[in-house]
Amino acid sequence: MFTEKDIKQIKSKGITLDEVNAQVSRLKDGMSFSDLVAAATIGKGIEQYDDNETKEFIELYEAKLNELSTVKFVPASGAATRMFKFLFQFLQNFKPSKESIKKYAERKNDNLIEIFFNKLEAFPFYKAVIAKIKKTNPDFDDLSEREKQLLFVKTMLDADGLNYSFLPKGLLPFHKYPEQVKTAFEEHLFESTLYSSSNGKSNLHFTVSEKHHLYFKKELSDVQDYLESKTNTTFNVSYSYQKEATETVALTLKDKVFRNEDGSILFRPAGHGALLENLNDLDNDVIFIKNIDNIVVADRNVEVSNYKKLLAGVLIEAQEKVFSYLKKLDDGNLEDADFKVMALFLQYRLNVPISIDFERFSYEEKSEYLKQKLNRPIRVCGMVKNQGEPGGGPFWVKDEDGNVSLQIVEFAQINFGKRDQQGIVYKATHFNPTDLVCGVKDYKGKKFDLMQFVDPEAAFITQKTQNGVDIQALELPGLWNGSMAYWNSIFVEVPLETFNPVKTVNDLLKPVHQVS
């Protein structure tokens, strides 16, 4: 089905023909849904710690910190376009000569636009937009209120204005302080000094799009000296792009490979699961993962950051125990009681169900079984209580071989057509705020190849539009979903205050994003 020209294009991306054929087959066959067994809840997959226990884990991490190489991994390639969706609709549909903002909001059933204009001066970009308007529109003060409102939004988003719709979230003005406005990128640099810097050095890695890379480098250049002086910390910032070899083909609704106007195959970015390649390139003892838009103002950050230390402390404790067991298994001469202790640790600490035949295994079989289960990457994930409708989050999931494991599952992976699966989802008590601490080295200090712990069946199939045509798009198993399916997992309850994403621009008005 592919021409010589197609094959040349495929190989130029670092993809094999077999991989593309497998993608086509996956799209044609349809995605595999997760088989939910139960929602993970407190005491049944999610751990809950009191103040004293939390303090002990924090102290454990702090005591070990200067011996560790840590890095903060921040996916930051997404454009901010979706933040401004209601403002783009406003630009298309508002008729300043015929209606007020209130009338427009009623006509379009859009309460976001009223909130936006009622709180306009509270946004961190307000002064910058006004300054830009007055520079190019000297008669601005003479315009009607409606014309001013329309011009404000145009100046924010248009290419000949401040072009915020082009920028990634990380480079937008996020927080307004008395003396300056800070981007989410700068706030992440500061936050890293609160929990992931050691010996006066902080490592951060941002995954960015190639078109934005120079903008991130310029922002770092603008703020680095000030921040290093203020925090007494040296920042080591690295960047990577989503690799071309992770891109996937798409099909039309008639199951034909979708092609561009010039006849070439359309390859699309394959979702955040593609970033596993980027994560796999990092060689650090402890990796913190946090989304670019989940960042709060400085005075609230200290408390929030303590929960990162909690997760890291839980990781260190579990990892030390795992390493000690693996070394014992290497040394040999174990008693049956030793095997039982390790099996109980796997089952009740790492949430790994043990084979019902384990007790009947021979000495060598028990040893090999435990090594295989213990010697894996470990992730400790914060979980937040559901507020209102439950969302994707922590569940016990059964695989094709009947093995049950603890997983983070997205809505797209759940078959809501099955009543039992729907019922499990609506019993969920917690959701996943993308708050992870990862241990990616084995007990000998060698980094795991993270590509070996992926469940390829956890790929997503989504409906998209390309040039006005409906297509079937394939996304790789999500970074913290199927890409980490065969990691050992510990889920820990953390407060809702740790989850503060900016999904629409109006979220910047929330108290956590406003300097008190």
C-alpha positions as CSV (number, residue, x, y, z in Angstrom):
1,M,0.0,0.0,0.0
2,F,3.0,2.3,0.2
3,T,5.0,3.6,-2.7
4,E,8.8,3.9,-2.9
5,K,8.3,7.7,-2.2
6,D,6.2,6.8,0.9
7,I,8.9,4.4,2.2
8,K,11.6,7.1,1.7
9,Q,9.4,9.6,3.7
10,I,8.8,7.0,6.5
11,K,12.5,6.2,6.8
12,S,13.5,9.8,6.9
13,K,11.5,10.2,10.1
14,G,13.4,7.3,11.7
15,I,10.3,5.1,11.6
16,T,10.2,1.6,10.1
17,L,7.7,0.3,7.6
18,D,6.7,-2.4,10.1
19,E,5.9,0.3,12.7
20,V,3.7,2.2,10.3
21,N,1.9,-1.0,9.2
22,A,1.3,-1.8,12.9
23,Q,-0.1,1.7,13.4
24,V,-2.5,1.3,10.5
25,S,-3.6,-2.1,11.8
26,R,-4.2,-0.6,15.3
27,L,-6.4,2.2,13.8
28,K,-8.4,-0.3,11.8
29,D,-8.8,-2.8,14.6
30,G,-9.8,-0.2,17.1
31,M,-8.4,0.6,20.5
32,S,-8.3,-1.8,23.5
33,F,-10.2,-0.6,26.5
34,S,-8.8,-1.1,30.0
35,D,-10.6,-3.8,32.0
36,L,-11.3,-2.1,35.3
37,V,-11.6,-4.3,38.3
38,A,-12.1,-1.6,41.0
39,A,-11.4,2.0,41.8
40,A,-8.3,2.5,43.9
41,T,-9.3,4.0,47.2
42,I,-7.7,4.9,50.6
43,G,-6.3,1.6,52.0
44,K,-6.9,-0.2,48.7
45,G,-4.3,1.3,46.4
46,I,-4.0,4.8,47.8
47,E,-1.9,5.6,50.9
48,Q,-2.9,8.3,53.3
49,Y,-0.4,9.8,55.8
50,D,-1.0,11.9,58.9
51,D,1.1,15.0,59.8
52,N,3.8,13.0,61.7
53,E,4.2,10.5,58.9
54,T,4.3,13.2,56.3
55,K,7.0,15.0,58.3
56,E,9.1,11.8,58.6
57,F,9.0,11.3,54.8
58,I,10.0,14.9,54.1
59,E,12.9,14.6,56.5
60,L,14.0,11.4,54.9
61,Y,14.1,13.0,51.5
62,E,15.8,16.1,52.8
63,A,18.5,14.0,54.5
64,K,19.3,12.2,51.3
65,L,18.9,15.1,48.9
66,N,22.5,16.2,48.5
67,E,23.5,12.6,47.6
68,L,21.0,12.5,44.8
69,S,20.9,13.7,41.2
70,T,17.4,15.2,40.8
71,V,15.7,16.8,37.8
72,K,12.3,18.4,37.3
73,F,10.7,17.3,34.0
74,V,8.1,19.7,32.6
75,P,6.1,19.0,29.4
76,A,5.8,22.5,28.0
77,S,5.4,22.1,24.2
78,G,1.6,22.8,24.0
79,A,0.4,26.1,22.6
80,A,-1.9,28.2,24.7
81,T,-4.6,28.3,22.0
82,R,-7.2,26.3,24.0
83,M,-6.8,28.8,26.9
84,F,-8.3,31.4,24.7
85,K,-11.1,29.4,23.0
86,F,-13.9,31.6,24.2
87,L,-12.0,34.8,23.3
88,F,-11.5,33.5,19.7
89,Q,-15.3,32.9,19.5
90,F,-15.8,36.4,20.9
91,L,-13.7,37.9,18.1
92,Q,-15.7,36.0,15.5
93,N,-19.1,36.7,16.9
94,F,-19.2,39.9,18.9
95,K,-21.0,42.8,17.2
96,P,-20.0,46.0,19.0
97,S,-22.3,48.2,17.1
98,K,-25.3,46.1,18.0
99,E,-24.8,44.6,21.4
100,S,-23.1,44.9,24.8
101,I,-20.9,42.3,26.4
102,K,-23.8,41.3,28.6
103,K,-26.1,40.8,25.6
104,Y,-23.4,38.9,23.8
105,A,-22.9,36.6,26.8
106,E,-26.7,35.9,26.9
107,R,-26.9,35.3,23.2
108,K,-23.9,32.9,23.2
109,N,-24.6,31.5,26.6
110,D,-21.0,32.5,27.5
111,N,-20.4,33.5,31.1
112,L,-16.7,33.3,30.7
113,I,-16.6,36.5,28.6
114,E,-18.4,38.5,31.3
115,I,-16.0,37.3,34.0
116,F,-13.0,38.1,31.7
117,F,-14.1,41.7,31.3
118,N,-15.3,42.3,34.8
119,K,-11.9,41.3,36.2
120,L,-9.8,42.6,33.4
121,E,-7.4,44.6,35.5
122,A,-6.6,41.6,37.7
123,F,-5.0,39.7,34.8
124,P,-1.2,39.7,34.8
125,F,-1.1,40.9,31.1
126,Y,-3.5,43.8,31.5
127,K,-0.8,46.6,31.5
128,A,1.2,45.1,28.7
129,V,-1.9,44.8,26.5
130,I,-3.0,48.4,27.2
131,A,0.6,49.7,26.5
132,K,0.7,47.9,23.2
133,I,-2.8,49.2,22.2
134,K,-1.9,52.8,23.0
135,K,1.4,52.5,21.1
136,T,-0.5,51.6,17.9
137,N,-3.8,53.3,18.6
138,P,-3.3,56.8,19.9
139,D,-7.0,57.5,19.8
140,F,-7.8,54.5,22.1
141,D,-9.3,56.6,24.9
142,D,-11.8,58.1,22.5
143,L,-13.2,54.7,21.5
144,S,-16.5,53.4,22.9
145,E,-16.3,50.8,25.7
146,R,-17.3,48.0,23.3
147,E,-14.7,49.0,20.8
148,K,-12.1,49.0,23.5
149,Q,-13.1,45.6,24.6
150,L,-12.8,44.2,21.1
151,L,-9.5,45.9,20.5
152,F,-8.1,44.5,23.8
153,V,-8.8,40.9,22.8
154,K,-7.4,41.5,19.3
155,T,-4.2,43.0,20.6
156,M,-3.8,40.0,23.0
157,L,-4.2,37.3,20.4
158,D,-3.4,38.7,16.9
159,A,0.0,38.2,15.3
160,D,0.5,42.0,14.9
161,G,-0.3,42.4,18.6
162,L,1.2,40.5,21.5
163,N,0.5,37.2,19.7
164,Y,-0.4,35.3,22.9
165,S,-2.2,32.6,20.8
166,F,1.1,31.6,19.3
167,L,3.0,31.3,22.5
168,P,3.1,28.2,24.7
169,K,1.5,28.4,28.1
170,G,5.0,28.5,29.7
171,L,5.8,31.8,28.2
172,L,2.6,33.7,29.0
173,P,2.3,36.2,31.8
174,F,1.0,34.1,34.6
175,H,1.4,35.9,37.9
176,K,1.5,39.7,38.7
177,Y,3.7,40.7,41.6
178,P,4.1,44.3,42.9
179,E,7.3,44.9,40.9
180,Q,7.1,42.5,38.0
181,V,5.0,39.9,36.0
182,K,6.3,36.4,35.9
183,T,5.7,33.6,33.3
184,A,4.9,30.0,34.3
185,F,8.4,29.1,33.1
186,E,10.0,31.4,35.6
187,E,7.8,30.2,38.4
188,H,8.8,26.6,37.7
189,L,12.5,27.6,38.0
190,F,11.7,29.2,41.4
191,E,9.6,26.2,42.5
192,S,12.4,23.8,41.7
193,T,14.6,25.4,44.4
194,L,12.0,24.5,47.0
195,Y,12.3,20.7,46.6
196,S,14.5,19.5,43.7
197,S,17.8,21.4,44.1
198,S,20.8,20.0,45.8
199,N,24.2,21.4,46.5
200,G,23.1,24.8,45.3
201,K,22.2,23.4,41.8
202,S,18.8,22.9,40.2
203,N,18.3,20.7,37.1
204,L,15.2,21.3,35.0
205,H,14.2,19.7,31.6
206,F,11.5,21.3,29.5
207,T,10.0,19.5,26.4
208,V,9.3,22.3,24.0
209,S,8.2,22.7,20.4
210,E,11.1,23.6,18.0
211,K,9.4,26.8,17.0
212,H,9.3,28.0,20.6
213,H,12.8,26.9,21.7
214,L,14.5,30.2,21.2
215,Y,11.7,32.0,23.1
216,F,12.3,29.8,26.1
217,K,16.1,30.4,25.9
218,K,15.5,34.1,25.8
219,E,13.2,34.0,28.8
220,L,15.9,32.1,30.7
221,S,18.5,34.6,29.7
222,D,16.2,37.4,30.9
223,V,15.5,36.0,34.4
224,Q,18.4,33.7,35.2
225,D,20.8,36.2,36.9
226,Y,18.1,37.6,39.1
227,L,16.7,34.2,40.1
228,E,20.1,32.7,40.8
229,S,21.0,35.7,43.0
230,K,17.7,35.6,44.8
231,T,17.7,31.8,45.5
232,N,21.4,31.3,45.7
233,T,20.9,28.4,43.2
234,T,22.5,27.7,39.8
235,F,20.0,26.6,37.2
236,N,20.9,23.9,34.7
237,V,18.1,24.0,32.1
238,S,17.9,21.6,29.2
239,Y,15.3,21.2,26.4
240,S,14.2,18.6,24.0
241,Y,11.6,18.3,21.2
242,Q,9.1,15.6,20.7
243,K,11.0,13.2,18.4
244,E,9.8,12.7,14.8
245,A,10.2,9.0,15.2
246,T,7.3,9.1,17.6
247,E,4.8,10.6,15.1
248,T,2.0,8.4,13.9
249,V,-0.1,8.1,10.7
250,A,-3.9,8.8,10.5
251,L,-6.7,7.2,8.6
252,T,-9.7,8.6,6.9
253,L,-13.1,7.4,8.1
254,K,-12.9,4.9,5.2
255,D,-9.7,3.4,6.7
256,K,-7.4,4.9,4.0
257,V,-4.1,6.5,5.0
258,F,-4.6,10.2,5.2
259,R,-2.4,12.2,2.9
260,N,-1.4,15.9,2.6
261,E,-2.3,17.9,-0.5
262,D,1.0,17.0,-2.1
263,G,0.4,13.3,-1.7
264,S,2.8,12.8,1.2
265,I,1.7,10.8,4.3
266,L,0.4,13.0,7.1
267,F,2.3,12.2,10.3
268,R,1.0,13.7,13.5
269,P,2.4,14.2,17.0
270,A,1.3,11.2,19.0
271,G,0.2,12.8,22.3
272,H,2.2,13.1,25.5
273,G,3.0,9.4,25.4
274,A,5.6,10.3,22.8
275,L,7.5,12.1,25.6
276,L,8.6,8.8,27.1
277,E,11.5,8.9,24.6
278,N,12.5,12.3,26.1
279,L,12.1,11.1,29.7
280,N,14.2,8.0,28.8
281,D,17.1,10.2,27.8
282,L,17.5,11.7,31.3
283,D,20.1,10.1,33.6
284,N,19.1,11.2,37.1
285,D,18.3,9.4,40.3
286,V,15.0,11.1,41.0
287,I,12.7,12.7,38.3
288,F,9.8,15.0,39.3
289,I,7.1,15.3,36.6
290,K,4.8,18.3,36.6
291,N,2.7,20.0,33.9
292,I,3.7,23.6,32.9
293,D,0.4,25.2,33.8
294,N,0.1,23.6,37.3
295,I,2.1,26.3,39.2
296,V,1.1,28.8,41.9
297,V,2.4,32.1,43.2
298,A,5.5,32.1,45.4
299,D,3.8,32.7,48.8
300,R,1.6,29.6,48.3
301,N,4.4,27.5,46.8
302,V,6.3,26.5,50.0
303,E,3.3,24.6,51.4
304,V,2.5,22.9,48.0
305,S,6.2,22.0,47.5
306,N,6.2,20.1,50.8
307,Y,4.0,17.5,49.2
308,K,6.6,17.0,46.4
309,K,9.1,16.2,49.2
310,L,6.5,13.8,50.7
311,L,6.2,11.9,47.4
312,A,10.0,11.8,47.1
313,G,10.4,10.5,50.6
314,V,8.0,7.7,49.9
315,L,10.0,6.9,46.8
316,I,13.3,6.9,48.6
317,E,12.0,4.6,51.4
318,A,10.5,2.1,49.0
319,Q,13.5,2.2,46.7
320,E,16.0,1.5,49.6
321,K,13.9,-1.5,50.6
322,V,13.7,-2.8,47.0
323,F,17.5,-2.4,46.5
324,S,18.2,-4.3,49.7
325,Y,16.0,-7.2,48.7
326,L,17.5,-7.4,45.3
327,K,21.0,-7.5,46.7
328,K,19.9,-10.3,49.1
329,L,18.5,-12.2,46.1
330,D,21.8,-11.8,44.3
331,D,23.7,-13.1,47.4
332,G,21.5,-16.1,47.8
333,N,21.2,-18.4,50.9
334,L,17.7,-17.1,51.7
335,E,15.2,-18.7,54.0
336,D,11.6,-19.3,53.1
337,A,10.7,-16.5,55.6
338,D,12.8,-14.1,53.5
339,F,10.8,-14.9,50.4
340,K,7.5,-14.3,52.3
341,V,8.7,-10.9,53.5
342,M,9.6,-9.8,50.0
343,A,6.3,-11.1,48.6
344,L,4.3,-9.3,51.2
345,F,6.3,-6.1,50.5
346,L,5.5,-6.4,46.8
347,Q,1.8,-7.0,47.5
348,Y,1.1,-4.4,50.2
349,R,3.7,-1.7,49.5
350,L,4.2,-1.8,45.7
351,N,0.6,-3.0,45.0
352,V,1.9,-6.0,43.0
353,P,-0.5,-9.0,43.3
354,I,1.5,-12.2,43.9
355,S,0.8,-15.4,41.9
356,I,-1.4,-17.9,43.8
357,D,1.2,-20.5,42.9
358,F,4.1,-18.7,44.6
359,E,4.2,-20.9,47.6
360,R,4.6,-24.0,45.4
361,F,7.5,-22.4,43.4
362,S,11.0,-23.9,43.9
363,Y,13.8,-21.8,45.5
364,E,15.1,-20.8,42.1
365,E,11.6,-20.0,40.8
366,K,10.8,-17.8,43.8
367,S,14.1,-16.0,43.5
368,E,13.7,-15.3,39.8
369,Y,10.0,-14.3,40.2
370,L,10.8,-11.8,43.0
371,K,13.7,-10.3,41.0
372,Q,11.5,-9.8,38.0
373,K,8.8,-8.1,40.0
374,L,11.1,-6.0,42.1
375,N,13.6,-4.8,39.5
376,R,11.5,-2.2,37.8
377,P,11.2,1.6,37.7
378,I,9.2,3.0,40.6
379,R,6.7,5.9,40.4
380,V,5.1,7.6,43.4
381,C,2.0,9.5,42.2
382,G,0.0,12.1,44.1
383,M,-3.7,11.6,44.0
384,V,-6.3,14.2,44.7
385,K,-9.9,13.7,46.0
386,N,-12.6,14.0,43.4
387,Q,-14.6,17.2,43.5
388,G,-17.9,16.7,41.7
389,E,-17.8,14.4,38.8
390,P,-15.1,11.7,38.9
391,G,-12.5,11.8,36.2
392,G,-9.7,9.6,35.0
393,G,-7.5,8.4,37.8
394,P,-6.3,5.4,39.8
395,F,-7.8,2.0,39.2
396,W,-7.1,-1.7,39.6
397,V,-6.9,-3.1,36.1
398,K,-6.8,-6.6,34.7
399,D,-4.6,-7.4,31.7
400,E,-5.2,-10.1,29.0
401,D,-3.3,-12.7,31.1
402,G,-5.6,-12.0,34.1
403,N,-2.9,-10.1,36.0
404,V,-4.2,-7.2,38.1
405,S,-2.2,-4.1,38.6
406,L,-2.5,-0.5,39.8
407,Q,-2.8,1.9,36.9
408,I,-3.6,5.5,36.1
409,V,-6.5,5.3,33.5
410,E,-7.9,8.1,31.3
411,F,-11.5,8.3,30.3
412,A,-10.6,7.5,26.7
413,Q,-9.4,4.1,27.9
414,I,-12.7,3.2,29.5
415,N,-15.6,1.4,27.8
416,F,-18.5,3.4,29.1
417,G,-20.8,1.2,27.0
418,K,-20.4,-1.5,29.7
419,R,-22.4,-0.9,32.8
420,D,-20.0,-2.6,35.2
421,Q,-17.1,-0.4,33.9
422,Q,-19.2,2.7,34.2
423,G,-20.2,1.8,37.8
424,I,-16.5,1.4,38.8
425,V,-15.7,4.8,37.5
426,Y,-18.5,6.4,39.4
427,K,-17.2,4.8,42.6
428,A,-13.8,6.5,42.1
429,T,-12.8,8.7,45.0
430,H,-9.6,10.3,43.6
431,F,-8.2,11.6,40.3
432,N,-4.7,12.0,38.8
433,P,-3.3,15.6,38.9
434,T,-0.1,14.6,37.0
435,D,2.1,14.8,40.1
436,L,4.8,12.2,39.9
437,V,8.2,11.3,41.4
438,C,10.1,8.6,39.5
439,G,13.0,6.4,40.3
440,V,14.5,5.2,37.0
441,K,17.7,3.4,38.1
442,D,18.1,-0.1,39.3
443,Y,19.8,-1.4,42.4
444,K,23.2,-1.4,40.7
445,G,22.8,2.3,39.6
446,K,22.1,1.5,36.0
447,K,19.3,3.4,34.3
448,F,16.3,1.3,33.2
449,D,15.4,1.4,29.5
450,L,11.9,2.8,30.1
451,M,10.8,1.6,26.6
452,Q,10.7,-1.9,28.0
453,F,7.9,-1.2,30.5
454,V,5.2,0.1,28.1
455,D,1.9,-1.5,27.4
456,P,1.5,-0.9,23.6
457,E,-2.2,-2.0,23.8
458,A,-2.9,1.2,25.8
459,A,-2.7,3.4,22.7
460,F,-5.5,6.0,22.2
461,I,-7.6,6.4,19.0
462,T,-9.2,9.9,18.7
463,Q,-11.3,11.6,16.2
464,K,-9.7,14.8,14.8
465,T,-10.2,17.1,11.9
466,Q,-7.4,17.8,9.3
467,N,-8.1,20.5,6.7
468,G,-11.8,20.1,7.2
469,V,-11.7,16.3,6.9
470,D,-12.6,13.9,9.8
471,I,-9.7,11.5,10.5
472,Q,-8.8,8.8,12.9
473,A,-5.7,9.7,14.9
474,L,-3.4,7.5,16.9
475,E,-1.8,8.6,20.1
476,L,0.9,6.5,21.9
477,P,0.2,5.1,25.4
478,G,0.0,8.1,27.7
479,L,3.2,9.1,29.5
480,W,1.7,8.4,33.0
481,N,-0.8,5.8,31.7
482,G,0.2,3.0,29.3
483,S,3.8,4.2,29.0
484,M,4.3,3.4,32.7
485,A,2.0,0.3,32.8
486,Y,4.8,-2.1,34.0
487,W,6.4,0.2,36.5
488,N,5.9,-0.4,40.2
489,S,3.4,2.1,41.5
490,I,2.6,3.8,44.8
491,F,-0.3,6.2,45.0
492,V,-0.4,8.8,47.8
493,E,-3.2,11.1,48.7
494,V,-2.2,14.8,48.4
495,P,-4.4,17.9,49.1
496,L,-6.5,19.5,46.3
497,E,-4.3,22.6,46.8
498,T,-1.5,20.9,44.9
499,F,-3.7,20.9,41.7
500,N,-4.0,24.3,40.1
501,P,-4.0,24.0,36.3
502,V,-4.8,26.9,34.0
503,K,-7.2,25.4,31.4
504,T,-8.8,28.8,30.4
505,V,-7.3,32.2,30.8
506,N,-9.9,33.0,33.5
507,D,-8.2,30.4,35.8
508,L,-5.5,33.0,36.3
509,L,-8.1,34.9,38.4
510,K,-8.2,32.2,41.0
511,P,-6.6,33.1,44.4
512,V,-3.7,30.6,43.9
513,H,-2.7,32.6,40.8
514,Q,-3.1,36.0,42.4
515,V,-0.6,37.6,44.7
516,S,-2.3,38.5,48.0
